[in-house]
């Protein structure tokens, strides 16, 4: 499939798909039989990778982490235990971020109270 169809199937913009390709997260293939254009073609594995990228980003993975995941995941370098360990680490990082955000929320609420009481 061409990039426009890939975009429609995944809901990811063409611009973003090209960015992921330049970043090495996905790879299109040229049709060697067609010499009149330089179009890249994408397969179902690319759709899966883009869905993995989208989902991983939505739960807080960085592009660097996603690159490592894709490499390991698609080259069968990760055991089930390692995959679970990676997700457990991300859960711990999310818990820590929630703790930080709650602290920030508490501090902002205190500032609001001080301002309302004209203490600052």
Number of C-alpha atoms within 10 A of each C-alpha: 13 13 18 12 13 21 18 11 11 15 12 15 14 15 11 11 20 16 13 17 13 11 13 10 22 20 19 16 12 14 12 7 6 9 9 6 8 11 15 13 16 18 13 10 12 17 16 12 18 21 16 15 21 16 12 16 14 10 11 14 17 12 15 10 13 20 18 11 21 16 13 14 15 11 9 9 12 15 11 9 9 11 14 12 12 14 13 12 11 15 14 11 13 14 12 12 12 12 12 12 12 12 12 12 12 12 12 12 12 12 14 14 13 12 11 10 9 8 9 9
